[in-house]
């Protein structure tokens, strides 16, 4: 199904593209492998299926986030997917809803799909942000306001999102003001600190995004480096702010985002700017 007929924040995973076929097979294999390992370990069927689905989704979301954070290098998303699987095993279950929100926020800023978000898309994003606030993730509410503001100010401007940025900021501010948000997160362990330090490599990917070769899904126009860099900075800001505010639990919930950031940075360090995959995935 062509997702672009209904939304400007959805991207089809067309199996005609080799990278898309690869991630479909990788996701399926992770699910089957996790399910089989759990059953062989004597765990009940339903919990085993649930664990397999979560790990498969972690891999897919790590890949999808990688596509948004480093659109010129298709293969770097697979490094992020592998690290996302590692994070799911090492740190635990990620927050799928929070990750979906981050994914669509990146898309309205970098415009990899092409057109600006439709009214239904904006309402969906507000709903996801409200759900994040309900779960106590007020940082995601603040980041939603920032993403709307960026989309409203960067050319071509989506002026309606300037208003929605104010709405999201107001609601988030009221939530923080009337809720017990708690003290800042506890300190990270040595391994968690190392994991966060690894995301600093993503600054290389941001630096090398001044010139892009990838085009939008709809319209086939070259992506705007300013918008892509804004989305990249937003992704890094989400993870670091959430971990500073909420500590290790935020790193667990945003494991695939960590994987995508660290993966793109590692790929950029090892392969460099010249390794542009072709053709770009759609």
N, C-alpha and C positions, 0 to 999 in steps of 0.2 A: 504494500500500500504506500502511495506517495504522501508522506506526512505533510509536505508543503502545501497541500490543498486545504488543510485545516488549521495549520499553526505556523507561526514564524519562529518558534523556539524548539521545534522537533526536527530531528534529522533522521532520515531513513538509513537503515543499515542494509544497503543493497548488496546482496551476495555476489553480484557480478564483479565487484571489486575484490581483488585477492586479499587485501588487508581486512576487509569486512568478513570474508569467508573465514579467514584465520581466527578472528576474534570470536565468531560464532562457534567454531569448533573448539577453541580454547575454553570458552565458557561452558560448553556442554561437557567437555572432558573433566573440567574441575568439578562440576556437579556430580558426575558419575563416579569419579575417583573418591570424592569426599563421602558420598553415600556408601560406596562399597567398603571404604576403610571403617566407617562407623558401624556398619552392619557386621563386619568381621570382628570388630572389637566387642560385639555383643550388645550394642546400644539398641533401643527400640526404634521401630521404623519411622514413626512420625518425627521424633526429634532429629533423626539422621537425615530425613528429607529436608527439614528446616535448616539444619546446619549446612547441607549441601547447597541449598538455594542461596543462602546468605553469602557463602564464599564465592559462588558463581557470580552473584550480583556485584560483589566487591571487585572481582576481576573485570567485569564489564564496565563498571563505573570508573575504575581506575583508568581503563583504556579511553572511555568517553571523555573524561576530564582531561586526559593527556592530549586528546585531539584539539580541545579548546585552548589549552595552555601553550601548546607548541604546534600550531596548525601547519607549519611548513615541513614538519618531520613526522611522517606517519609512523615510522618504526619506533620513535621514542615513546609513543603511547603504549607499546607492548612492554617496554621496560617498566613503565609505570604500572601496568597490569600485573606483572610478575611481583613487583614490590607490594602491590595491594594485597595479593594473595598471601605473601609473607606476613604482612601486617595483620591480616585477618586471623592467621594461625597464632602469631606471637602475642597480639594485644587483645584479641577478642572481637566480638560482633560490632560492625560499624553501624552508624545511624543512617539507614538508607534514605529516609525522608530528608534529612539535612543535606545529604550529598546531592540529591536530586535538585534541591533548592539552589545549591551552589552552582550546579551544572547549568541551570537555566539562567541564572544571573550572569554567568560568564558569557552566555550566548547573546543576551540582550546588549551587552557592552561591546563584544568584539564583532558582532554581526556576521558570524561565519555562515549562517543560513542565508542572509541577504537582506530581506525586508525588515523593517522595524516590527516590534512586537504588536500583535493585534490586541484589541480590547479584551478578548477572552483570555489571551496569554497573560496580560497584565493582571487580570482578576485571579487567574490560577497562581501566579507568583505571589500575590498578596495572601491568598489562601495558604500556600505553603509556608510563608513567613509567619502567618498567624499560628499555624500548627507548631512551628519551631518555637515561637514565644510560649505557647501553651506547655511545651515540654521543658521550658526554662532556658532555652538557647537564645537569650536576648542579643547576643553578639550577632547572630544571623539576622535578627530584625534590623540592627544598625547597618549591617552590610547590605541588606536589601535596599534601605534608604539611599546608601551611597551608590549602589549600582543604578538605581533609578535616576539619581542626580547626574551621574556620568553620562547615561544614555540621553538625558535631557539637554546636556550642555555640549557634548561632542557632536561634530558634524558628520552626517546630517542629523540635526536635532530631532528628538522625539519629545516635543514640548509637553505633552500630557504627562510624561514621566517626571517632569519637574514638580508637578502637583502631587503625584503619587509618592515622590521622595519625601515631601513634607508630611504626607499622611503617615508613611511608614516610620519616619523619625518621631512624629508625635505619639503614635501608638507605642513605639518602643520606649520612649521617654516616660510615658505614663506607666508602662509595665515596670520599669526599673524603679520609678518613684514610689509605687504602691506595693511592690513585692519585696520579699526578703531574698535578694540576689546572692547573699552570702559573701564570705570573704574571698579574696583572690585564691586561685588554685594552689595546691601544695607543690612543693619543688619536684622537679623531674629526677628520675634515677639517671645513672650514668648512661645506660643504653638509650633512654628516652631523649636525653640531652644530645647524644650523638645522632639520633634520628632527626631531631629538629635541626641540628647543625648541617646535616646533609642537604636540607632544602635550600641553604644559602647558595648551592651550586646553580639553583634556578635563575639567579641573577645573570648568569652567562646566557641563558636562553632569552631573557628579556633584552640584554644588550644586543644580541644578534638578530632581534626582530625589527630592526630599523628598516630593513628592506625585505619584502615578502614576495613569494612566488605563488602562494595559494590563492584560490579564487573562491567566491561565495557559492553556495549550493544553488541558489536561485539568482539568475542574472549573469553569473560567470564573471563578476567584477573582482579585480584584485582587492584583497583585504587591506583595510586601512591600518598602517603600523601604529598610529596613535591609539586607535581603539583596541587593537590587539595588546599593546603594551599596558593599556589601562586595565584590561581584563586580567592580564598576567599579574600585575601588581595587586589587583583585587584578590586573586586566588591566594597569593602569598600572605596578604594581610588577614584573610579569613583564618587561615591555619594558625598563624602566630598569635593573633589577638585572642582566638578561642582558647589556645593552650595557656597563654598568660593569665586569662581570666578564670578558666575552669580547670587547669592543670591536666594531669594524665588522662582523665576521662575524655577530654576533648580530642586528644591525640588518637584515642581508640575509636571514637565515633567518626572522626574524619580520616581514618586510615587510608582509604583510597585517594583522598586529596593529597595526603602526604606522599603516597606512592607516585602519583602523577607529577607532583612538583620535583621530588627527588629523582624520578626517572628521567624527566626532561632535562634536568640539570646535569645528570650523569651522562646522558646521551650527548648533550652539547659539549661537555668537557672532553669526551673520548672521540667523538666523530667530527665535531666541528660544524661550522656554518655551511660547508660545501655539500654535506650529505643531505640533500633534499630528495625525498622519495617522490616517485612519479609512477602513475598519475596520482594526484591527491585523492584521498578517500572522500566519498560523499555520504 
